[in-house]
Amino acid sequence: MEKKLIFSQADMFYTVAGASVLTSILYFITVL
């Protein structure tokens, strides 16, 4: 249970980080 919770939190973190990176890339493309 604890390991599964940790993995879930890690997946959520990477998902948020990935979304932020994609948003930043799209933002820079739009600005440039």
Protein Blocks (a to p, Z undefined) as FASTA:
>chain_A
ZZmmmmmmmmmmmmmmmmmmmmmmmmmmmmZZ
